């Protein structure tokens, strides 16, 4: 298992704002099997998040166009 990172570290790695990362979680762009949520705290497996985002870029592009 890879180390878990905070949403701030995830956003920094993806070069997006924290609010964008949170939005992607809410919208389901970040796969549910790539993070855990305890209370209001998220921890992400960086490798799984990146893999999930790169395997579904067409859906993300379609959502950004609307």
mmCIF file as Biopython writes it, N, C-alpha, C and O atoms, coordinates in Angstrom:
data_model
#
loop_
_atom_site.group_PDB
_atom_site.id
_atom_site.type_symbol
_atom_site.label_atom_id
_atom_site.label_alt_id
_atom_site.label_comp_id
_atom_site.label_asym_id
_atom_site.label_entity_id
_atom_site.label_seq_id
_atom_site.pdbx_PDB_ins_code
_atom_site.Cartn_x
_atom_site.Cartn_y
_atom_site.Cartn_z
_atom_site.occupancy
_atom_site.B_iso_or_equiv
_atom_site.auth_seq_id
_atom_site.auth_asym_id
_atom_site.pdbx_PDB_model_num
ATOM 1   N N  . UNK A ? 1  ? 0.850   -1.183 0.000   1.0 0.0 1  A 1 
ATOM 2   C CA . UNK A ? 1  ? 0.000   0.000  0.000   1.0 0.0 1  A 1 
ATOM 3   C C  . UNK A ? 1  ? 0.890   1.239  0.000   1.0 0.0 1  A 1 
ATOM 4   O O  . UNK A ? 1  ? 1.856   1.324  0.759   1.0 0.0 1  A 1 
ATOM 5   N N  . UNK A ? 2  ? 0.560   2.176  -0.844  1.0 0.0 2  A 1 
ATOM 6   C CA . UNK A ? 2  ? 1.325   3.419  -0.902  1.0 0.0 2  A 1 
ATOM 7   C C  . UNK A ? 2  ? 0.915   4.320  0.261   1.0 0.0 2  A 1 
ATOM 8   O O  . UNK A ? 2  ? -0.179  4.168  0.804   1.0 0.0 2  A 1 
ATOM 9   N N  . UNK A ? 3  ? 1.774   5.246  0.644   1.0 0.0 3  A 1 
ATOM 10  C CA . UNK A ? 3  ? 1.431   6.159  1.743   1.0 0.0 3  A 1 
ATOM 11  C C  . UNK A ? 3  ? 0.200   6.996  1.390   1.0 0.0 3  A 1 
ATOM 12  O O  . UNK A ? 3  ? -0.014  7.342  0.228   1.0 0.0 3  A 1 
ATOM 13  N N  . UNK A ? 4  ? -0.588  7.308  2.384   1.0 0.0 4  A 1 
ATOM 14  C CA . UNK A ? 4  ? -1.774  8.130  2.183   1.0 0.0 4  A 1 
ATOM 15  C C  . UNK A ? 4  ? -1.405  9.600  2.358   1.0 0.0 4  A 1 
ATOM 16  O O  . UNK A ? 4  ? -0.625  9.955  3.242   1.0 0.0 4  A 1 
ATOM 17  N N  . UNK A ? 5  ? -1.979  10.451 1.502   1.0 0.0 5  A 1 
ATOM 18  C CA . UNK A ? 5  ? -1.683  11.887 1.553   1.0 0.0 5  A 1 
ATOM 19  C C  . UNK A ? 5  ? -2.965  12.675 1.787   1.0 0.0 5  A 1 
ATOM 20  O O  . UNK A ? 5  ? -4.066  12.186 1.536   1.0 0.0 5  A 1 
ATOM 21  N N  . UNK A ? 6  ? -2.805  13.883 2.264   1.0 0.0 6  A 1 
ATOM 22  C CA . UNK A ? 6  ? -3.940  14.774 2.511   1.0 0.0 6  A 1 
ATOM 23  C C  . UNK A ? 6  ? -4.462  15.333 1.189   1.0 0.0 6  A 1 
ATOM 24  O O  . UNK A ? 6  ? -3.818  15.216 0.147   1.0 0.0 6  A 1 
ATOM 25  N N  . UNK A ? 7  ? -5.630  15.936 1.258   1.0 0.0 7  A 1 
ATOM 26  C CA . UNK A ? 7  ? -6.199  16.541 0.051   1.0 0.0 7  A 1 
ATOM 27  C C  . UNK A ? 7  ? -5.348  17.724 -0.415  1.0 0.0 7  A 1 
ATOM 28  O O  . UNK A ? 7  ? -5.288  18.013 -1.611  1.0 0.0 7  A 1 
ATOM 29  N N  . UNK A ? 8  ? -4.692  18.408 0.524   1.0 0.0 8  A 1 
ATOM 30  C CA . UNK A ? 8  ? -3.800  19.513 0.149   1.0 0.0 8  A 1 
ATOM 31  C C  . UNK A ? 8  ? -2.601  18.994 -0.647  1.0 0.0 8  A 1 
ATOM 32  O O  . UNK A ? 8  ? -2.202  19.591 -1.647  1.0 0.0 8  A 1 
ATOM 33  N N  . UNK A ? 9  ? -2.032  17.873 -0.189  1.0 0.0 9  A 1 
ATOM 34  C CA . UNK A ? 9  ? -0.907  17.278 -0.918  1.0 0.0 9  A 1 
ATOM 35  C C  . UNK A ? 9  ? -1.347  16.735 -2.279  1.0 0.0 9  A 1 
ATOM 36  O O  . UNK A ? 9  ? -0.615  16.837 -3.263  1.0 0.0 9  A 1 
ATOM 37  N N  . UNK A ? 10 ? -2.540  16.163 -2.324  1.0 0.0 10 A 1 
ATOM 38  C CA . UNK A ? 10 ? -3.081  15.668 -3.591  1.0 0.0 10 A 1 
ATOM 39  C C  . UNK A ? 10 ? -3.240  16.818 -4.582  1.0 0.0 10 A 1 
ATOM 40  O O  . UNK A ? 10 ? -2.827  16.711 -5.737  1.0 0.0 10 A 1 
ATOM 41  N N  . UNK A ? 11 ? -3.841  17.919 -4.124  1.0 0.0 11 A 1 
ATOM 42  C CA . UNK A ? 11 ? -4.049  19.078 -4.995  1.0 0.0 11 A 1 
ATOM 43  C C  . UNK A ? 11 ? -2.717  19.624 -5.496  1.0 0.0 11 A 1 
ATOM 44  O O  . UNK A ? 11 ? -2.589  19.977 -6.668  1.0 0.0 11 A 1 
ATOM 45  N N  . UNK A ? 12 ? -1.735  19.691 -4.617  1.0 0.0 12 A 1 
ATOM 46  C CA . UNK A ? 12 ? -0.418  20.187 -5.010  1.0 0.0 12 A 1 
ATOM 47  C C  . UNK A ? 12 ? 0.202   19.271 -6.077  1.0 0.0 12 A 1 
ATOM 48  O O  . UNK A ? 12 ? 0.773   19.747 -7.058  1.0 0.0 12 A 1 
ATOM 49  N N  . UNK A ? 13 ? 0.083   17.967 -5.872  1.0 0.0 13 A 1 
ATOM 50  C CA . UNK A ? 13 ? 0.638   17.000 -6.833  1.0 0.0 13 A 1 
ATOM 51  C C  . UNK A ? 13 ? -0.044  17.125 -8.199  1.0 0.0 13 A 1 
ATOM 52  O O  . UNK A ? 13 ? 0.613   17.025 -9.235  1.0 0.0 13 A 1 
ATOM 53  N N  . UNK A ? 14 ? -1.358  17.341 -8.196  1.0 0.0 14 A 1 
ATOM 54  C CA . UNK A ? 14 ? -2.116  17.444 -9.452  1.0 0.0 14 A 1 
ATOM 55  C C  . UNK A ? 14 ? -2.091  18.855 -10.029 1.0 0.0 14 A 1 
ATOM 56  O O  . UNK A ? 14 ? -2.597  19.090 -11.126 1.0 0.0 14 A 1 
ATOM 57  N N  . UNK A ? 15 ? -1.507  19.787 -9.295  1.0 0.0 15 A 1 
ATOM 58  C CA . UNK A ? 15 ? -1.413  21.184 -9.720  1.0 0.0 15 A 1 
ATOM 59  C C  . UNK A ? 15 ? -2.802  21.812 -9.924  1.0 0.0 15 A 1 
ATOM 60  O O  . UNK A ? 15 ? -3.052  22.513 -10.904 1.0 0.0 15 A 1 
ATOM 61  N N  . UNK A ? 16 ? -3.684  21.536 -8.971  1.0 0.0 16 A 1 
ATOM 62  C CA . UNK A ? 16 ? -5.021  22.129 -8.967  1.0 0.0 16 A 1 
ATOM 63  C C  . UNK A ? 16 ? -5.270  22.695 -7.571  1.0 0.0 16 A 1 
ATOM 64  O O  . UNK A ? 16 ? -4.506  22.435 -6.641  1.0 0.0 16 A 1 
ATOM 65  N N  . UNK A ? 17 ? -6.336  23.465 -7.434  1.0 0.0 17 A 1 
ATOM 66  C CA . UNK A ? 17 ? -6.672  24.010 -6.112  1.0 0.0 17 A 1 
ATOM 67  C C  . UNK A ? 17 ? -7.305  22.916 -5.255  1.0 0.0 17 A 1 
ATOM 68  O O  . UNK A ? 17 ? -7.782  21.904 -5.767  1.0 0.0 17 A 1 
ATOM 69  N N  . UNK A ? 18 ? -7.300  23.137 -3.955  1.0 0.0 18 A 1 
ATOM 70  C CA . UNK A ? 18 ? -7.924  22.194 -3.035  1.0 0.0 18 A 1 
ATOM 71  C C  . UNK A ? 18 ? -9.422  22.100 -3.327  1.0 0.0 18 A 1 
ATOM 72  O O  . UNK A ? 18 ? -10.001 21.016 -3.259  1.0 0.0 18 A 1 
ATOM 73  N N  . UNK A ? 19 ? -10.044 23.224 -3.648  1.0 0.0 19 A 1 
ATOM 74  C CA . UNK A ? 19 ? -11.483 23.194 -3.950  1.0 0.0 19 A 1 
ATOM 75  C C  . UNK A ? 19 ? -11.776 22.370 -5.204  1.0 0.0 19 A 1 
ATOM 76  O O  . UNK A ? 19 ? -12.814 21.713 -5.279  1.0 0.0 19 A 1 
ATOM 77  N N  . UNK A ? 20 ? -10.874 22.397 -6.187  1.0 0.0 20 A 1 
ATOM 78  C CA . UNK A ? 20 ? -11.046 21.558 -7.376  1.0 0.0 20 A 1 
ATOM 79  C C  . UNK A ? 20 ? -10.929 20.082 -7.009  1.0 0.0 20 A 1 
ATOM 80  O O  . UNK A ? 20 ? -11.722 19.263 -7.474  1.0 0.0 20 A 1 
ATOM 81  N N  . UNK A ? 21 ? -9.952  19.741 -6.181  1.0 0.0 21 A 1 
ATOM 82  C CA . UNK A ? 21 ? -9.794  18.351 -5.739  1.0 0.0 21 A 1 
ATOM 83  C C  . UNK A ? 21 ? -11.038 17.893 -4.978  1.0 0.0 21 A 1 
ATOM 84  O O  . UNK A ? 21 ? -11.509 16.774 -5.183  1.0 0.0 21 A 1 
ATOM 85  N N  . UNK A ? 22 ? -11.566 18.735 -4.114  1.0 0.0 22 A 1 
ATOM 86  C CA . UNK A ? 22 ? -12.790 18.384 -3.379  1.0 0.0 22 A 1 
ATOM 87  C C  . UNK A ? 22 ? -13.963 18.199 -4.337  1.0 0.0 22 A 1 
ATOM 88  O O  . UNK A ? 22 ? -14.765 17.279 -4.181  1.0 0.0 22 A 1 
ATOM 89  N N  . UNK A ? 23 ? -14.054 19.067 -5.312  1.0 0.0 23 A 1 
ATOM 90  C CA . UNK A ? 23 ? -15.117 18.962 -6.310  1.0 0.0 23 A 1 
ATOM 91  C C  . UNK A ? 23 ? -15.018 17.646 -7.084  1.0 0.0 23 A 1 
ATOM 92  O O  . UNK A ? 23 ? -16.030 16.990 -7.331  1.0 0.0 23 A 1 
ATOM 93  N N  . UNK A ? 24 ? -13.810 17.267 -7.462  1.0 0.0 24 A 1 
ATOM 94  C CA . UNK A ? 24 ? -13.611 16.007 -8.185  1.0 0.0 24 A 1 
ATOM 95  C C  . UNK A ? 24 ? -14.022 14.815 -7.335  1.0 0.0 24 A 1 
ATOM 96  O O  . UNK A ? 24 ? -14.552 13.836 -7.861  1.0 0.0 24 A 1 
ATOM 97  N N  . UNK A ? 25 ? -13.783 14.884 -6.017  1.0 0.0 25 A 1 
ATOM 98  C CA . UNK A ? 25 ? -14.218 13.803 -5.123  1.0 0.0 25 A 1 
ATOM 99  C C  . UNK A ? 25 ? -15.740 13.742 -5.110  1.0 0.0 25 A 1 
ATOM 100 O O  . UNK A ? 25 ? -16.315 12.666 -5.273  1.0 0.0 25 A 1 
ATOM 101 N N  . UNK A ? 26 ? -16.401 14.885 -4.917  1.0 0.0 26 A 1 
ATOM 102 C CA . UNK A ? 26 ? -17.868 14.930 -4.865  1.0 0.0 26 A 1 
ATOM 103 C C  . UNK A ? 26 ? -18.491 14.448 -6.171  1.0 0.0 26 A 1 
ATOM 104 O O  . UNK A ? 26 ? -19.510 13.757 -6.153  1.0 0.0 26 A 1 
ATOM 105 N N  . UNK A ? 27 ? -17.886 14.807 -7.304  1.0 0.0 27 A 1 
ATOM 106 C CA . UNK A ? 27 ? -18.440 14.452 -8.607  1.0 0.0 27 A 1 
ATOM 107 C C  . UNK A ? 27 ? -18.084 13.036 -9.044  1.0 0.0 27 A 1 
ATOM 108 O O  . UNK A ? 27 ? -18.567 12.566 -10.074 1.0 0.0 27 A 1 
ATOM 109 N N  . UNK A ? 28 ? -17.248 12.355 -8.275  1.0 0.0 28 A 1 
ATOM 110 C CA . UNK A ? 28 ? -16.896 10.975 -8.592  1.0 0.0 28 A 1 
ATOM 111 C C  . UNK A ? 28 ? -15.776 10.816 -9.597  1.0 0.0 28 A 1 
ATOM 112 O O  . UNK A ? 28 ? -15.543 9.708  -10.080 1.0 0.0 28 A 1 
ATOM 113 N N  . UNK A ? 29 ? -15.076 11.888 -9.925  1.0 0.0 29 A 1 
ATOM 114 C CA . UNK A ? 29 ? -13.951 11.788 -10.864 1.0 0.0 29 A 1 
ATOM 115 C C  . UNK A ? 29 ? -12.767 11.050 -10.241 1.0 0.0 29 A 1 
ATOM 116 O O  . UNK A ? 29 ? -12.004 10.379 -10.937 1.0 0.0 29 A 1 
ATOM 117 N N  . UNK A ? 30 ? -12.625 11.182 -8.930  1.0 0.0 30 A 1 
ATOM 118 C CA . UNK A ? 30 ? -11.579 10.460 -8.208  1.0 0.0 30 A 1 
ATOM 119 C C  . UNK A ? 30 ? -12.203 9.161  -7.709  1.0 0.0 30 A 1 
ATOM 120 O O  . UNK A ? 30 ? -13.177 9.192  -6.957  1.0 0.0 30 A 1 
ATOM 121 N N  . UNK A ? 31 ? -11.656 8.025  -8.119  1.0 0.0 31 A 1 
ATOM 122 C CA . UNK A ? 31 ? -12.265 6.733  -7.772  1.0 0.0 31 A 1 
ATOM 123 C C  . UNK A ? 31 ? -12.366 6.519  -6.257  1.0 0.0 31 A 1 
ATOM 124 O O  . UNK A ? 31 ? -11.458 6.859  -5.499  1.0 0.0 31 A 1 
ATOM 125 N N  . UNK A ? 32 ? -13.492 5.950  -5.846  1.0 0.0 32 A 1 
ATOM 126 C CA . UNK A ? 32 ? -13.728 5.725  -4.415  1.0 0.0 32 A 1 
ATOM 127 C C  . UNK A ? 32 ? -12.727 4.763  -3.798  1.0 0.0 32 A 1 
ATOM 128 O O  . UNK A ? 32 ? -12.475 4.828  -2.595  1.0 0.0 32 A 1 
ATOM 129 N N  . UNK A ? 33 ? -12.149 3.866  -4.599  1.0 0.0 33 A 1 
ATOM 130 C CA . UNK A ? 33 ? -11.190 2.921  -4.031  1.0 0.0 33 A 1 
ATOM 131 C C  . UNK A ? 33 ? -9.795  3.526  -3.881  1.0 0.0 33 A 1 
ATOM 132 O O  . UNK A ? 33 ? -8.858  2.829  -3.492  1.0 0.0 33 A 1 
ATOM 133 N N  . UNK A ? 34 ? -9.651  4.818  -4.187  1.0 0.0 34 A 1 
ATOM 134 C CA . UNK A ? 34 ? -8.339  5.462  -4.083  1.0 0.0 34 A 1 
ATOM 135 C C  . UNK A ? 34 ? -8.205  6.331  -2.837  1.0 0.0 34 A 1 
ATOM 136 O O  . UNK A ? 34 ? -7.163  6.950  -2.621  1.0 0.0 34 A 1 
ATOM 137 N N  . UNK A ? 35 ? -9.256  6.381  -2.013  1.0 0.0 35 A 1 
ATOM 138 C CA . UNK A ? 35 ? -9.172  7.187  -0.793  1.0 0.0 35 A 1 
ATOM 139 C C  . UNK A ? 35 ? -10.006 6.572  0.323   1.0 0.0 35 A 1 
ATOM 140 O O  . UNK A ? 35 ? -10.869 5.724  0.097   1.0 0.0 35 A 1 
ATOM 141 N N  . UNK A ? 36 ? -9.716  7.030  1.526   1.0 0.0 36 A 1 
ATOM 142 C CA . UNK A ? 36 ? -10.550 6.683  2.679   1.0 0.0 36 A 1 
ATOM 143 C C  . UNK A ? 36 ? -11.040 7.982  3.290   1.0 0.0 36 A 1 
ATOM 144 O O  . UNK A ? 36 ? -10.379 9.017  3.194   1.0 0.0 36 A 1 
ATOM 145 N N  . UNK A ? 37 ? -12.196 7.919  3.914   1.0 0.0 37 A 1 
ATOM 146 C CA . UNK A ? 37 ? -12.758 9.087  4.582   1.0 0.0 37 A 1 
ATOM 147 C C  . UNK A ? 37 ? -13.089 8.693  6.013   1.0 0.0 37 A 1 
ATOM 148 O O  . UNK A ? 37 ? -13.811 7.728  6.261   1.0 0.0 37 A 1 
ATOM 149 N N  . UNK A ? 38 ? -12.551 9.451  6.933   1.0 0.0 38 A 1 
ATOM 150 C CA . UNK A ? 38 ? -12.840 9.251  8.344   1.0 0.0 38 A 1 
ATOM 151 C C  . UNK A ? 38 ? -13.372 10.576 8.869   1.0 0.0 38 A 1 
ATOM 152 O O  . UNK A ? 38 ? -12.630 11.553 8.974   1.0 0.0 38 A 1 
ATOM 153 N N  . UNK A ? 39 ? -14.634 10.607 9.191   1.0 0.0 39 A 1 
ATOM 154 C CA . UNK A ? 39 ? -15.261 11.872 9.579   1.0 0.0 39 A 1 
ATOM 155 C C  . UNK A ? 39 ? -15.265 12.809 8.383   1.0 0.0 39 A 1 
ATOM 156 O O  . UNK A ? 39 ? -15.815 12.482 7.331   1.0 0.0 39 A 1 
ATOM 157 N N  . UNK A ? 40 ? -14.657 13.960 8.543   1.0 0.0 40 A 1 
ATOM 158 C CA . UNK A ? 40 ? -14.548 14.921 7.440   1.0 0.0 40 A 1 
ATOM 159 C C  . UNK A ? 40 ? -13.163 14.937 6.831   1.0 0.0 40 A 1 
ATOM 160 O O  . UNK A ? 40 ? -12.830 15.850 6.075   1.0 0.0 40 A 1 
ATOM 161 N N  . UNK A ? 41 ? -12.344 13.937 7.146   1.0 0.0 41 A 1 
ATOM 162 C CA . UNK A ? 41 ? -10.961 13.902 6.698   1.0 0.0 41 A 1 
ATOM 163 C C  . UNK A ? 41 ? -10.781 12.846 5.616   1.0 0.0 41 A 1 
ATOM 164 O O  . UNK A ? 41 ? -11.201 11.700 5.774   1.0 0.0 41 A 1 
ATOM 165 N N  . UNK A ? 42 ? -10.151 13.248 4.515   1.0 0.0 42 A 1 
ATOM 166 C CA . UNK A ? 42 ? -9.836  12.330 3.427   1.0 0.0 42 A 1 
ATOM 167 C C  . UNK A ? 42 ? -8.345  12.052 3.416   1.0 0.0 42 A 1 
ATOM 168 O O  . UNK A ? 42 ? -7.533  12.923 3.729   1.0 0.0 42 A 1 
ATOM 169 N N  . UNK A ? 43 ? -7.994  10.818 3.048   1.0 0.0 43 A 1 
ATOM 170 C CA . UNK A ? 43 ? -6.607  10.448 2.794   1.0 0.0 43 A 1 
ATOM 171 C C  . UNK A ? 43 ? -6.591  9.674  1.485   1.0 0.0 43 A 1 
ATOM 172 O O  . UNK A ? 43 ? -7.394  8.766  1.274   1.0 0.0 43 A 1 
ATOM 173 N N  . UNK A ? 44 ? -5.671  10.046 0.615   1.0 0.0 44 A 1 
ATOM 174 C CA . UNK A ? 44 ? -5.648  9.526  -0.752  1.0 0.0 44 A 1 
ATOM 175 C C  . UNK A ? 44 ? -4.410  8.698  -1.037  1.0 0.0 44 A 1 
ATOM 176 O O  . UNK A ? 44 ? -3.317  9.006  -0.562  1.0 0.0 44 A 1 
ATOM 177 N N  . UNK A ? 45 ? -4.595  7.636  -1.825  1.0 0.0 45 A 1 
ATOM 178 C CA . UNK A ? 45 ? -3.472  6.877  -2.367  1.0 0.0 45 A 1 
ATOM 179 C C  . UNK A ? 45 ? -3.134  7.515  -3.712  1.0 0.0 45 A 1 
ATOM 180 O O  . UNK A ? 45 ? -3.849  7.326  -4.696  1.0 0.0 45 A 1 
ATOM 181 N N  . UNK A ? 46 ? -2.062  8.254  -3.742  1.0 0.0 46 A 1 
ATOM 182 C CA . UNK A ? 46 ? -1.702  9.068  -4.895  1.0 0.0 46 A 1 
ATOM 183 C C  . UNK A ? 46 ? -1.647  8.267  -6.198  1.0 0.0 46 A 1 
ATOM 184 O O  . UNK A ? 46 ? -2.172  8.708  -7.220  1.0 0.0 46 A 1 
ATOM 185 N N  . UNK A ? 47 ? -1.014  7.096  -6.163  1.0 0.0 47 A 1 
ATOM 186 C CA . UNK A ? 47 ? -0.891  6.290  -7.379  1.0 0.0 47 A 1 
ATOM 187 C C  . UNK A ? 47 ? -2.256  5.892  -7.929  1.0 0.0 47 A 1 
ATOM 188 O O  . UNK A ? 47 ? -2.472  5.928  -9.140  1.0 0.0 47 A 1 
ATOM 189 N N  . UNK A ? 48 ? -3.176  5.514  -7.048  1.0 0.0 48 A 1 
ATOM 190 C CA . UNK A ? 48 ? -4.513  5.104  -7.492  1.0 0.0 48 A 1 
ATOM 191 C C  . UNK A ? 48 ? -5.310  6.282  -8.037  1.0 0.0 48 A 1 
ATOM 192 O O  . UNK A ? 48 ? -6.052  6.138  -9.009  1.0 0.0 48 A 1 
ATOM 193 N N  . UNK A ? 49 ? -5.158  7.448  -7.411  1.0 0.0 49 A 1 
ATOM 194 C CA . UNK A ? 49 ? -5.868  8.637  -7.893  1.0 0.0 49 A 1 
ATOM 195 C C  . UNK A ? 49 ? -5.398  8.990  -9.299  1.0 0.0 49 A 1 
ATOM 196 O O  . UNK A ? 49 ? -6.212  9.217  -10.193 1.0 0.0 49 A 1 
ATOM 197 N N  . UNK A ? 50 ? -4.085  9.035  -9.489  1.0 0.0 50 A 1 
ATOM 198 C CA . UNK A ? 50 ? -3.526  9.371  -10.805 1.0 0.0 50 A 1 
ATOM 199 C C  . UNK A ? 50 ? -3.969  8.350  -11.846 1.0 0.0 50 A 1 
ATOM 200 O O  . UNK A ? 50 ? -4.358  8.721  -12.953 1.0 0.0 50 A 1 
ATOM 201 N N  . UNK A ? 51 ? -3.913  7.070  -11.500 1.0 0.0 51 A 1 
ATOM 202 C CA . UNK A ? 51 ? -4.341  6.024  -12.434 1.0 0.0 51 A 1 
ATOM 203 C C  . UNK A ? 51 ? -5.821  6.180  -12.782 1.0 0.0 51 A 1 
ATOM 204 O O  . UNK A ? 51 ? -6.208  6.038  -13.942 1.0 0.0 51 A 1 
ATOM 205 N N  . UNK A ? 52 ? -6.640  6.471  -11.784 1.0 0.0 52 A 1 
ATOM 206 C CA . UNK A ? 52 ? -8.069  6.647  -12.031 1.0 0.0 52 A 1 
ATOM 207 C C  . UNK A ? 52 ? -8.374  7.851  -12.892 1.0 0.0 52 A 1 
ATOM 208 O O  . UNK A ? 52 ? -9.265  7.800  -13.739 1.0 0.0 52 A 1 
ATOM 209 N N  . UNK A ? 53 ? -7.652  8.925  -12.687 1.0 0.0 53 A 1 
ATOM 210 C CA . UNK A ? 53 ? -7.883  10.132 -13.490 1.0 0.0 53 A 1 
ATOM 211 C C  . UNK A ? 53 ? -7.379  9.973  -14.917 1.0 0.0 53 A 1 
ATOM 212 O O  . UNK A ? 53 ? -7.955  10.552 -15.839 1.0 0.0 53 A 1 
ATOM 213 N N  . UNK A ? 54 ? -6.326  9.208  -15.115 1.0 0.0 54 A 1 
ATOM 214 C CA . UNK A ? 54 ? -5.781  9.072  -16.466 1.0 0.0 54 A 1 
ATOM 215 C C  . UNK A ? 54 ? -6.500  8.010  -17.281 1.0 0.0 54 A 1 
ATOM 216 O O  . UNK A ? 54 ? -6.359  7.985  -18.504 1.0 0.0 54 A 1 
ATOM 217 N N  . UNK A ? 55 ? -7.275  7.121  -16.635 1.0 0.0 55 A 1 
ATOM 218 C CA . UNK A ? 55 ? -8.002  6.120  -17.408 1.0 0.0 55 A 1 
ATOM 219 C C  . UNK A ? 55 ? -9.366  6.613  -17.851 1.0 0.0 55 A 1 
ATOM 220 O O  . UNK A ? 55 ? -10.011 5.965  -18.676 1.0 0.0 55 A 1 
ATOM 221 N N  . UNK A ? 56 ? -9.826  7.746  -17.325 1.0 0.0 56 A 1 
ATOM 222 C CA . UNK A ? 56 ? -11.142 8.261  -17.699 1.0 0.0 56 A 1 
ATOM 223 C C  . UNK A ? 56 ? -11.085 9.726  -18.114 1.0 0.0 56 A 1 
ATOM 224 O O  . UNK A ? 56 ? -11.934 10.509 -17.687 1.0 0.0 56 A 1 
ATOM 225 N N  . UNK A ? 57 ? -10.104 10.127 -18.939 1.0 0.0 57 A 1 
ATOM 226 C CA . UNK A ? 57 ? -10.004 11.552 -19.266 1.0 0.0 57 A 1 
ATOM 227 C C  . UNK A ? 57 ? -11.138 12.071 -20.140 1.0 0.0 57 A 1 
ATOM 228 O O  . UNK A ? 57 ? -11.470 13.254 -20.064 1.0 0.0 57 A 1 
ATOM 229 N N  . UNK A ? 58 ? -11.736 11.230 -20.960 1.0 0.0 58 A 1 
ATOM 230 C CA . UNK A ? 58 ? -12.798 11.712 -21.854 1.0 0.0 58 A 1 
ATOM 231 C C  . UNK A ? 58 ? -13.997 12.174 -21.059 1.0 0.0 58 A 1 
ATOM 232 O O  . UNK A ? 58 ? -14.584 13.204 -21.389 1.0 0.0 58 A 1 
ATOM 233 N N  . UNK A ? 59 ? -14.386 11.441 -20.011 1.0 0.0 59 A 1 
ATOM 234 C CA . UNK A ? 59 ? -15.512 11.844 -19.195 1.0 0.0 59 A 1 
ATOM 235 C C  . UNK A ? 59 ? -15.228 13.165 -18.498 1.0 0.0 59 A 1 
ATOM 236 O O  . UNK A ? 59 ? -16.108 14.024 -18.429 1.0 0.0 59 A 1 
ATOM 237 N N  . UNK A ? 60 ? -14.027 13.342 -17.984 1.0 0.0 60 A 1 
ATOM 238 C CA . UNK A ? 60 ? -13.656 14.583 -17.315 1.0 0.0 60 A 1 
ATOM 239 C C  . UNK A ? 60 ? -13.689 15.739 -18.303 1.0 0.0 60 A 1 
ATOM 240 O O  . UNK A ? 60 ? -14.181 16.817 -17.971 1.0 0.0 60 A 1 
ATOM 241 N N  . UNK A ? 61 ? -13.172 15.533 -19.515 1.0 0.0 61 A 1 
ATOM 242 C CA . UNK A ? 61 ? -13.196 16.586 -20.528 1.0 0.0 61 A 1 
ATOM 243 C C  . UNK A ? 61 ? -14.625 16.962 -20.880 1.0 0.0 61 A 1 
ATOM 244 O O  . UNK A ? 61 ? -14.923 18.143 -21.058 1.0 0.0 61 A 1 
ATOM 245 N N  . UNK A ? 62 ? -15.523 15.971 -20.985 1.0 0.0 62 A 1 
ATOM 246 C CA . UNK A ? 62 ? -16.912 16.260 -21.306 1.0 0.0 62 A 1 
ATOM 247 C C  . UNK A ? 62 ? -17.559 17.109 -20.211 1.0 0.0 62 A 1 
ATOM 248 O O  . UNK A ? 62 ? -18.315 18.033 -20.509 1.0 0.0 62 A 1 
ATOM 249 N N  . UNK A ? 63 ? -17.265 16.799 -18.944 1.0 0.0 63 A 1 
ATOM 250 C CA . UNK A ? 63 ? -17.821 17.557 -17.842 1.0 0.0 63 A 1 
ATOM 251 C C  . UNK A ? 63 ? -17.283 18.983 -17.820 1.0 0.0 63 A 1 
ATOM 252 O O  . UNK A ? 63 ? -18.013 19.911 -17.473 1.0 0.0 63 A 1 
ATOM 253 N N  . UNK A ? 64 ? -16.024 19.167 -18.183 1.0 0.0 64 A 1 
ATOM 254 C CA . UNK A ? 64 ? -15.429 20.502 -18.187 1.0 0.0 64 A 1 
ATOM 255 C C  . UNK A ? 64 ? -15.980 21.356 -19.319 1.0 0.0 64 A 1 
ATOM 256 O O  . UNK A ? 64 ? -16.019 22.582 -19.206 1.0 0.0 64 A 1 
ATOM 257 N N  . UNK A ? 65 ? -16.404 20.728 -20.401 1.0 0.0 65 A 1 
ATOM 258 C CA . UNK A ? 65 ? -16.932 21.484 -21.536 1.0 0.0 65 A 1 
ATOM 259 C C  . UNK A ? 65 ? -18.318 22.051 -21.255 1.0 0.0 65 A 1 
ATOM 260 O O  . UNK A ? 65 ? -18.710 23.043 -21.869 1.0 0.0 65 A 1 
ATOM 261 N N  . UNK A ? 66 ? -19.056 21.449 -20.353 1.0 0.0 66 A 1 
ATOM 262 C CA . UNK A ? 66 ? -20.440 21.890 -20.071 1.0 0.0 66 A 1 
ATOM 263 C C  . UNK A ? 66 ? -20.484 23.026 -19.134 1.0 0.0 66 A 1 
ATOM 264 O O  . UNK A ? 66 ? -21.566 23.509 -18.800 1.0 0.0 66 A 1 
#
